[in-house]
Amino acid sequence: MAKEFKRKIMPPIKTKIFIISPIRNASKEVLEAIKKYVALKENEGCEVYWPYRDRDTDQNDPVGFRICFENGRAIYRADEVHVWYEKGSEGSIFDSGMLFMASIIIGPEKKVVLINKDEVKPTDDKKGFNNVLLALSALNKKHP
């Protein structure tokens, strides 16, 4: 007689999200807004990696090399990257470059969400990082 197998119900796969945001020079208001966004995503069942939290990236790094390595690896492993863009945030610009490399050059392409999209304005007839981030987020048409 054939052995009967019980059907296992697998837990849903959590969407892995990496948050790119200002950290060193971020205002309290910006950090509070991002904290609320992170909590919302976690309440939706997503696994969120936010370098601001020491549990995700230890910011005690005198050179910054380890921080760049940890963030790059986490960006590569993420399903989606959500960005709070503030012009002048060096870490955000570096992480966004790693996002571009991981998603567009190496692949697979990641869903990119601009958290503060209303504040990210295109630069008229000029090359600009705002335009790159807007273009990356526009690629989301390929993603559900």
C-alpha positions as CSV (number, residue, x, y, z in Angstrom):
1,M,0.0,0.0,0.0
2,A,1.3,3.4,-0.9
3,K,2.5,5.6,1.9
4,E,0.3,8.6,2.4
5,F,2.0,12.0,2.4
6,K,0.6,15.0,4.3
7,R,0.6,18.2,2.3
8,K,2.8,20.7,3.9
9,I,1.7,24.3,3.8
10,M,4.7,26.4,3.2
11,P,4.8,29.9,4.7
12,P,4.6,32.6,2.1
13,I,7.9,33.9,0.7
14,K,8.7,37.3,2.1
15,T,9.6,40.0,-0.3
16,K,13.1,41.2,0.6
17,I,13.4,45.0,0.5
18,F,16.6,47.0,0.9
19,I,16.1,50.7,1.9
20,I,18.5,53.3,0.5
21,S,18.3,56.5,2.5
22,P,20.4,59.2,4.0
23,I,21.9,58.2,7.4
24,R,24.8,60.4,8.6
25,N,23.3,63.8,7.9
26,A,19.6,62.9,7.9
27,S,17.2,65.1,9.8
28,K,15.1,63.6,12.6
29,E,12.0,64.2,10.5
30,V,13.4,62.3,7.6
31,L,14.5,59.4,9.8
32,E,11.1,59.3,11.5
33,A,9.3,59.2,8.1
34,I,11.5,56.3,7.0
35,K,11.0,54.5,10.3
36,K,7.3,54.6,9.7
37,Y,7.7,53.4,6.1
38,V,9.9,50.5,7.3
39,A,7.3,49.6,10.0
40,L,4.6,49.6,7.3
41,K,6.5,47.3,5.0
42,E,7.3,44.9,7.9
43,N,3.7,44.9,9.0
44,E,2.8,43.9,5.4
45,G,5.1,40.9,5.8
46,C,8.2,42.1,4.0
47,E,11.7,41.5,5.2
48,V,13.3,44.9,5.4
49,Y,17.0,45.7,5.5
50,W,17.7,49.3,6.5
51,P,21.3,50.2,7.1
52,Y,20.3,52.8,9.7
53,R,19.5,50.0,12.1
54,D,22.5,48.4,13.7
55,R,21.0,45.0,13.4
56,D,21.3,45.4,9.6
57,T,24.5,47.4,9.1
58,D,26.9,48.3,11.9
59,Q,27.7,51.9,11.2
60,N,30.8,51.8,13.3
61,D,33.3,51.6,10.5
62,P,36.2,54.1,10.5
63,V,36.8,53.7,6.7
64,G,33.4,52.7,5.4
65,F,34.6,49.7,3.4
66,R,32.8,47.1,5.4
67,I,29.6,49.2,5.3
68,C,29.8,49.4,1.5
69,F,30.4,45.6,1.3
70,E,27.5,44.7,3.6
71,N,25.1,47.1,1.8
72,G,26.2,45.9,-1.6
73,R,25.6,42.3,-0.7
74,A,22.2,43.1,0.8
75,I,21.2,45.1,-2.3
76,Y,22.2,42.2,-4.5
77,R,20.1,39.8,-2.4
78,A,17.1,42.0,-2.2
79,D,14.0,41.5,-4.4
80,E,13.2,45.2,-4.3
81,V,15.1,48.4,-3.5
82,H,13.2,51.3,-2.0
83,V,14.9,54.7,-2.1
84,W,14.4,57.8,0.0
85,Y,16.5,60.2,-2.1
86,E,18.1,63.3,-0.7
87,K,20.5,65.2,-2.9
88,G,23.9,65.3,-1.3
89,S,23.7,62.0,0.7
90,E,27.0,60.4,-0.3
91,G,26.0,57.0,1.0
92,S,22.7,57.0,-0.9
93,I,24.5,57.9,-4.1
94,F,27.0,55.1,-3.6
95,D,24.3,52.6,-2.7
96,S,22.3,53.7,-5.8
97,G,25.3,53.1,-8.0
98,M,25.5,49.6,-6.5
99,L,21.8,49.1,-7.2
100,F,22.4,50.1,-10.8
101,M,25.3,47.6,-11.1
102,A,23.4,44.8,-9.4
103,S,20.1,45.3,-11.2
104,I,20.9,46.6,-14.6
105,I,24.4,45.3,-15.3
106,I,24.5,42.0,-13.5
107,G,20.8,41.2,-13.0
108,P,18.2,40.2,-12.3
109,E,16.5,43.5,-12.6
110,K,15.0,44.7,-9.3
111,K,11.9,46.6,-8.6
112,V,12.8,50.1,-7.6
113,V,10.4,52.2,-5.5
114,L,11.0,55.9,-4.8
115,I,9.6,56.4,-1.3
116,N,9.6,60.2,-1.6
117,K,8.9,60.3,-5.3
118,D,7.0,63.6,-5.1
119,E,10.2,65.2,-3.9
120,V,12.4,63.8,-6.7
121,K,12.1,66.2,-9.6
122,P,13.7,65.6,-13.0
123,T,16.5,67.8,-14.0
124,D,15.5,69.6,-17.2
125,D,17.6,68.7,-20.2
126,K,20.5,67.7,-18.0
127,K,22.1,64.6,-16.8
128,G,21.3,64.1,-13.2
129,F,21.0,61.5,-10.5
130,N,17.4,62.4,-10.0
131,N,16.8,61.4,-13.6
132,V,18.6,58.1,-13.2
133,L,16.5,57.2,-10.1
134,L,13.3,58.2,-11.9
135,A,14.3,56.0,-14.9
136,L,15.1,53.0,-12.6
137,S,11.7,53.3,-10.9
138,A,10.0,53.7,-14.3
139,L,11.3,50.2,-15.2
140,N,8.8,48.8,-12.7
141,K,6.3,48.4,-15.5
142,K,8.0,45.0,-15.9
143,H,7.2,44.1,-12.3
144,P,3.9,43.3,-10.8
